[in-house]
Amino acid sequence: MPTIYDCAVRSFEAAAAVLMSLQQQRTNLVAEAGRCLDGRPKVLLDEGYNALASKVGICIPEDARAEFAQSEDGQGLEFRNSGMTWMTIEGQLPETEDERTCYLDARASFPAPVIADVFLREFKADGSIADSLHQEWVLGAHREALCSLTLPPSAKGVNGRRVIIHLRQPPLRFAFENLALTVV
């Protein structure tokens, strides 16, 4: 007959296995973007889409200037811009045959809460794109924020999929300590 200790050990091992599996499905977008610094003090963003790494990109308006650097405390990335009306942070998604859920988690430092529209964008073989309906995500000053987005199965003729985090009226200066997506 198993003891309480034996049951507790099996429960712990099962929970650890689930956490390790989830960790493999998690993409830390801040860490991916931070690799672009590679010893440089900052990265200048061009207008339009900037592919920073294979799993993350940032898009800014045509009439804007922006850059990012390591935050002063070394715990994330600090963004500075010329007063943009919007900015997107885009995370690449794996193809899935089943419906999945994408969980986003963030720790951000904004002077005031910022609203982000979160949605799925699919890139089709014919060059067109299809966006899902968006949902609002409130990112606040120095706090954790969570969001979930249902991902339908990958459709035929789709070459790629991204989760788009569309920041409305981002402040001139802000930081992300963490921004990650996990597909379950």
N, C-alpha and C positions, 0 to 999 in steps of 0.2 A: 504494500500500500504506500503510495507516494506521500511524503510529508509536506507540510505547508512550505517549507524551504524549497523542496524540489519543484513544487508548483510555481513558486515565485521565480525561481531560476529559469524555468521554461517560459514563463510570461515575459521576463526580461529579454531572453534570447529572441523570442518572436518579435518583440517591439524593436529591438536593435536591428533585426533583419529588415523590417519594414522601413525603418529610418535610413538604413544604408541603401535600400532600393530607391527611396525617394531622393536621396542625395545624388544618385546617378542621373536622375531626371531633371535636376535643378541647374539652371543657367544663371550665373551671377553676371548681369549685364554691366554693372559698375566695374567689376574686375576685368571683364573682357575689354571694355573701353579703355580702362586704365593701362592695359598692356601696350596701347598705342603710344604712351608717353616715352617708353623705352629710353630713359635717361634725359629726355628733353623736359624743359620746364613747363611747356604747355603745348596743346594741340589746337591749331586754328581750324575752324569749321568753314567750309565753302558753302555758298548758297546752294540750295537743293539737297539731294541725298548724299550723305557721307558714309560709306561702308567702312566702319572702324575695325571690324574683325568678321570672321565668318558667321558669327551668331548675333551681331549687334550693329546697328546703324543709327545715325541721327540725321534728321532732315530739318532745315531751317528755311525761312522765306527768302526770296530772291533779293530783297533790299536790306537784308540784315547781316550783321557780323556777330560771330560768337566764337568762344574758345572755352577750353576746360583745362584744368590743371589739378594736381594733387591738392586736396584740402589742407588747410594750415595744420590740422591735427594729424594728418596722414591717414585718416580713417575712411576716406572716400574721395569723390571728385567734386570740385567746385566749378560751377559754370558762370561765365560772365557774358553778357550780350549787349547789343546796342538798342534794346527796347523792342523786342520782337512781339508780334501779335500772337504767335504760336510757335511751337517746336514739337517735333515728334522724336520719341525714342522707340526704336523698332527691334523686336527680338525675333529671330528666326525660329520657326517651329518644325518639328519632325513631321513627316507624313504619317497619318494614322488611318487605319481601316475601320476603327471603331470610334464612337463618340467618346471624347475625353473632356477633362476639365483642366484649364490652365489657371493656376493660382499665381498671383503676383503679390510680392511682399516688398515693402519699401520703408526705409527710414530716411526722411528728407528734412532739410533745414530751409524753410521758406520764411520770409518776414511775415507773411499772412497766408492763410490757406489758399491753395491753388486747386482748381478743378482740372481733371484730366478726363478726356473721353477715351475709353478703352474699347477696341474692336479688333476683329479678325480681318486681315486683308489677304485675299488669294490672288495669285498671279497666274493667269491662264496662258496656255500655249499660243493662243492667237495674239498675245500682247496686251489683252485687256486685263482689267483688275475688277474684283468684286469685293465690296466691303460689307461686313455684317452690321447689324444695328449696334450702336454704341451704348455703353453704360457709363455713368459718371463715377469717378473715383476721386474722393477728396484727399489731397495730400496736405498735411498740416505742418506746422512748425515744430520740429524736434520730436516727432512721434512716429510710431509704427503705423502703417496703413496696409490693409489687406484687400484684395479684390479677386473675384473668380469669374471666369469667362468660359462658357460652354463651347467646346470645339466640335463641330460636326465632323463626320468622317471626310477624309480627303476625296474630293470629286475627281472624276476622270478629266483629263485635260488641264489639270492644275500643276504648274511647275514649281511653285513654292508658296509658303504661307508664313505670315508674320503677325505677331501681336503688335498693334500700334498703340502707343501711349501718347496721346495728343494733348500736350499741355496748353491750356488757354491762358494767354497773357502772362507768360512766365516773368518773374521779377528780373531786374537787371543783374542780380547776383543771387545764386542759390547753390545748395550742395545736396548731393545724394551720398549718404554713407553706405546705403545698400539699396539695390533694385534688382530683384531676381524673379525669374519665372520657373514654375515647376509644373510639368504636364503629368497628370495622373489618369 
